[in-house]
Amino acid sequence: MPRHDLELGDAELGVMRVLWERSPLTVREVLDRLNDQGRDLAYTTVQTFLTRLERKGCVTSDKSGSAFVYRPRVSRDQVTRRRVGDLLDELFDGAAGPMVLHLVESGRLSDEELSQLRRLIRDLDSRRP
């Protein structure tokens, strides 16, 4: 199994989101979904993105029918973890605390997310000796 290159550009990430939402899909189906989202892309552009993503090990293709069918090879969680880790390293010197504090202070967390954060903190506190 090839090593996954999770360094994704914005357009590649958009293609991955479509595939995570619903797959397997052909190039045409990915194109149609991206166009439905307001992107104006050519068929060959989407085909190029999918080829790059396959080279990076992020998607896999199957040509059992008349068209290539693509499905994700990496999960949304894998990409999220990598990107959050990169962001932590780049902006917060690898420390998660300052990032969490920034998110709380900026008001970017919903009430449900704040409740979930409180539960996680309580759970962590209860495990400490």
Secondary structure, DSSP 4 states (H G I P E B T S, - for coil): -PPP-----HHHHHHHHHHHHS-SEEHHHHHHHHHHTT----HHHHHHHHHHHHHTTSEEEE-SSSS-EEEESS-HHHHHHHHHHHHHHHHHTT-HHHHHHHHHHTT-S-HHHHHHHHHHHHHHHHH--
